[in-house]
Structure formats: structure tokens, C-alpha cells
Amino acid sequence: MFPKPVAGVFEVYEWSLDRDGFAVDDIAHELGFHPAQSEEIVAKLLELQLVQPSRDRDAWFIPTDPGIASSQLLNQGELDLLERKLAVGQLRNDLARLSLLFRSSKFGSQYTNSFDIVKVPETVRLLLSEAAANSSQEVVCMQPGSGWPADDLVEAQTQDFQMLQRGVRLRVLYQHAARFDTPTREHAGKLIESGAEIRTAGALFGKIVIFDRTAAYIPASGEDGGAVVVQERSLIDFLHSCFEHVWATAKEFDTRRAEIDVIGGDMKKEIVKMLISGAKDEAIARRLGVSVRTCRKHIGQVMQMFGATSRFQFGYLVKEANLEEDV
């Protein structure tokens, strides 16, 4: 524990530097402190290692070098402070996690907070694991992109299997591009065999997981690994309806065949829509969940289909042929 300050300590230390040493009574007599206060000051000087007992005389004290005290006390104080800050941070994260769990339980129904922002990735993972373990009816997941690290797939697969074994309905939406990622296809195939329903769409508006229509998790903007946790029912119903809207027109993920022509056609339609709106290659690639290089290849194929040599000419041909409503 870092020493607490006591009034008069440093004043007495400076006074002692002009003497050969001092006793507790000297402080009271010469500096006017109360005897009890003088004893407290000496005790604090000893604790701060600013004085030490004399070897030659009983109840006599002499000053020491403050530099020695600095190297010992301050370093330890800094370590204690760092340890306390870490403990406070951990406690804050634990309480935030428990608060979210409480508000989603039967005891927290009176709370009206619509959402919380969780910034610590480990806390987000714990919340997702607990939500998956406590789900009893249905979990829906919208997962943009085309490929994920193997470790993430293994972790998700374990949780998904446990939910399916409990009879929880699991529906997952991937992008069409995920069909051409081998680890994702294998992961999807195992889930489908266990009872999950998986479909793909040309474009998804973002990642979201909804548990039993009571809590929704949306990754926070940026790459810090945080998430927005939604618990307000009307917001969750809206997000769930967005999922259902995409689900209704998405195609079943048959991992035994790639359906390249069908999927490629859907992706090309999405590219046409975005080219008409003036979207850049990078934005189109992000929306389709493919690399910019792959996206440009698809764009070239689409323009070739219309016989266009430039984007301006492509837009003109599409409008001239009244195809905007057909794509």
C-alpha cells in the first residue's frame, strides 16, 4: 500500500537536516507540534525511509537520503497502482457483462436501456458464448465476407453443434462468395448435416447475431473487436425482419455442388446495380465479400455482356435498354 501523507512530515525532515539528530520531544518543543502529532510524524518518516534510528543513541533519529526511498517506495507504488488499475478494469468488464446478462433475464425486465457498447473483445466473446449456451429457441446469424480464420470456424462450430443438439433452430446467411472458400464450405456442410439451415445471398448489409429474439450482437465500427448489444424488443424485431427479408430470397447452400452459374448470375446482377449507382470497385468488392481483383474480373465480364468498353457506355446501354428494373 502506498504511504498516505501526514501534515508536517517534510517540514520536520528539512528541519532535521540542520541537526545531528533529534528525538520526538524535540519536534514538539522546537516546532510546536502536539506530542501525539510528533509521534505520528516520526512514524511516517520511518515508513517513508526518510529517517532511521541512531545506532549510538536510543530514541534518536537521523535523516537518510530521499533518493533511496524514491527508488524503493515509488517503484513499488507504481506497481501497486498498475495492479489496482488492472483490477479495476477487469472488475468494470465483469460488471458490464453481468449487467447485460441481468437485463436479459426475467429479473431485469424493468430496465429500458436499448443497447450497450462493449469495447473489450474478450468480454464480447464471453457474452456470445453465454448467449449461445442460454439460447433455447432460435439463433439467426448474418455473416458477410467469404472466408474466416480456421480457429474462428472451429470455435463457432463447437458452439453451433451444442445449440443444435439442444434442439435450437440455427439459421445462417453467408454471401455467395463463401461457397468458393473451402474451409467455409466444409464448416457449412457439417452444420447442415447436424440440422442447421444455411443460405447465401449476393450482398448482406452487415454482420449480426440474434439470440431467441431477445438480444442482438452487432460488431462495432472499426477493428477493435467490440460490439453493440441490442436488448430493446422493437429494435430486435426490426433487425430480425431485415434478416427475414434477405433470407426469403437467398439460395440454399448445397455444399455438394457449387451452382456457379446461378450464384455468378446473382453476383453479376448486384454488380450491375452498384455500377449504375456509381459505386467504386472497392465498395462493390466489400458488398460482395470478394477481393478487389476478383470483383474487377466480374465487372469486366458484366461489361462484356453488354458490349460496353467503358462504365459511361455501360450505364447508357443499361438505361437505353430499360434494364434497370430487371437487374
N, C-alpha and C positions, 0 to 999 in steps of 0.2 A: 504494500500500500504506500502511495506517495505521501510524504510527510505534509501535514497541514501547517500553514503559517501561524505564528504566535506573535502578537504585538511586542515590540521591543527587542526581539532576538538579534537583529542585525545591528541595532544601536549598541547593544551590550557587547557584541563581537568587536565593533570598531573601538569601543572604549577599552577593551581588554588588550588591544594591540600596543597601547602605551604603558602597559604594566608588566611586571614579571609573572603575574598570575593573579588569581582572585578566588574568593570564596563567595558563597551565596549571600552571606550577610553584607559583603562589600557592595553588591549590586543595590541592595535595599538602602544602605547608608549613603552611598555616594550618588546614586542616580534617582533615588526617591521612589523606587518600586516597592510595592507591598511584599512582605516576606513570602507569602504564598505565590505571588506572581513571579518573584525572583527564582523560586524553586522550579516553577514551570518553564521559565526561560532557560535555565541551565539544562533541564531535561531535554528541551528541544534542541539546544546547541549540541548536546551529546548525540541526539538522534540524527542531526544533520552532519555530524562528524566535523563540526567547526571548532570544537574544543575536545580536550582529553584530560583525564585525571593525571595529576602530577605524580611521578614515581617517588619524589623526595618528601612530599608533604601530604598528609591526609586532608580530605575535603578541600582540596586546592586544584584549580583548573587552569590550563594554559591553552592558548589558541593554536590551531593547526592550519595547514594550507587548504584553502577552499577548493583548489584545483583537484585535490584528491577526492573530496566529497563530490565534486561535479562529475568526475569520471565514473564514480560508483553509483551515486544516487540517481543522477539524471538518466544514465543509460538504463538502469533498472526501471525508472519511472516511465521512460519511453516505451519499454517493453510491456509494462503493465497497461499503459494507455492503449497500445496497439491491440493487446489481448482483449481489453474491455470493448474496444470499437468493433472487433470481430465478433465478440459475443453479442453485442447489441444488434449488429447487422443480422446475425443468424436468428436472434430472437424476433426481430422485425419480420423476417421472411417466414418464420414458422407461424407467427401470429396472423400474418396476412393469409397464409394458406389455410389455417384453421378457420379464419373469418369467412372465407369463401365457402368452405365446407359447411359451416354453421348456417349460412344464409340459404344454402341449397337444401338444407334439412327441414324437417317438419317444425323444428323449434325456431327457425328464422323466417317464417312466412310473413312476419310483420315488417320486415325490412324492405325498403323500396329502392335501394341502390340498383341502378340499371346495369352498371358494368364496373369492372375494376381493371387496372392495368398492372400486370405482373411483369417486372423487368428482369428477374433472375431466371436464367434458363433452367437451372436445376429445379427451382420451385415449379416452373411450368410443367416440367416432365413429371414431377411428383403429383401435381394436380391432375394431369391427364391420366396417369396410372390409376389414381384413386377413383376418378370419374368412370374409367373403363371397368374397374373392379366392382363399382357400385351400380352400374347400369343394369337394368332388368328387362327393358322392352326393346328399344331400337337405338342404334347408333348410325348416323349418316356422316359421311366424310367426302369432302370435295378436295381433290389433290391435284393442283396444276403441275405442269412440268412433265419431264419424260424419263427421268432417272434419278435414283437416290442412292446414297451410300449403303453398302451391304449391311453394316451394323445397324443402321436405322430400320432397314427392312426386317431384320431378324427380331429386333426389339418389338416392332409393331406387330409382327406375325405372332409372337408369343401372346401378347395381349388380345389380339383378334381371335385366336384359337380358344382362349379361355372364355371369351364372351360367347362365341358360337356354341361351345359346349354347354353353357348355361341356358341356351335357347334364345339368346338375344339376336334380334334381326340386325344384320350388318349390311349396309349398302354403301358402296364406294364409287365415286366418279373420278375417272382419270381422263387425261387428254388422249386423243388418238395417237399422238407421238409415243405414248407409253407402251403401245403394242409392239414397238420395234426395239424396246430395251429388254434384253434377255433376262436380267435379274428381276425386273418388274413383272415380266410375263410369267416367270416361274413362281414368284410370290403370289400373283393373282390366281394362277392355276391351283395352287394349294388351298387358297381361301375359298375358291369356288367349289372345290371338292368337299370342303367342310361345311358348305351351306351358305356362304356369303354371296351376295348379288353385286356384280361389278359391271359397270358400263363405261363407255368412253364417249367424249364429245370433242368437237373441233376446238372449242375455246371455253375456258372457265374464268369466272370473274375473280377468283381468289381462293385461298385455302381456308377451310372451315371444318370444324368437327362439332356435331351437335349430339349430346347425350340425353336420351329419353325426353327430348324437347323441354328440358329444364335448365340446361347450361350449354352455352356455345363458346368455343375457343377459336379466336382469330389471331394469327400471328401479327404482332405489332410491326409497324413500318420500320425499315432498317434491318440490320443484320445482327442485332444484339441478342436474338433468341427469346425475346419477351413475347407476351401475348395479351390480348384483350379478352377478358372473361365476361360474357354477357349472361345475366340471370333474369332480366326482365322479360316476362312471358310474351308480350306483344312483339318485342324485338326478335325473340327467338322464333316466334311463329312466322314473322316476315322472312327471316333468313331461311327457315325450313321451306317456305313456299318458293323461294329462289332456287333452292336445291331441287325441289319437285319439278319446277319449270324446265330445268336443264335435263333432269332425269327422264322426263317424258319423251324427249326427242333423241336422247343418247342411244348408242348402239351397244348391244350386249357384247361383253368381252369374251369371245370364244378363243381361248388360248391355244386351241388345236389348229387354228388357221388364222392367217394374218388379215384376210379381207382387204388386201392392198388397194384394189380398185375402188371399193366402196369408201374406205377411210380416206384414200387420196382425194376422192371427189369431194368429200365434206371439207377437207382442209383447203382445197382449191376454192370452194365457194366462200370460205371465210377470208381467204386472201383477196378475192375479188372485192368483197365488201370493204375491207380495210384499205385496199388500193384506191377505191372510189372516194373514200373519206380522206385520203391524203396521208395515211399513216406511213411512218418511216419503217425501213427494214427491221430495225432493232425492236420497235414496238410490235410489229407483226410477229416476229420470232418469239418474243416473250408471251404474247397471247396464245400462240400455237404450241408453246412448250418445246420448241426446237432451237437448234443453233442458228445463228445468223446466216452461216454458209448454206445450211440445208434450206432455210427459208428463201434465200435468193435463188436457189435451184428451182424451188416450187414456183416462185414469182416468174422466172424465165419460162417455165412450162406453161403457166397460165397465159402469159402474154403471147406465146407462140400459138396457143389455141385460138386466140382472137386475131392472129396475124398482125399484131402490133409490134412496132420496133422501139417505141418509147412509151412512157407512162401517160404522157399527154394524149398520144394517139389512142392508147388503150382506153382511157376514160371516155374519149369521144366515141369510140366504136361501141362501147357498152351502152352509153346513153342513146346513141343513134339507133341501136337495135332494140331499145326499150327493155333491156335485160335486168335493170336494177332491182325490180321486184321479184325476179326469178332466181336471184343468187343470194 
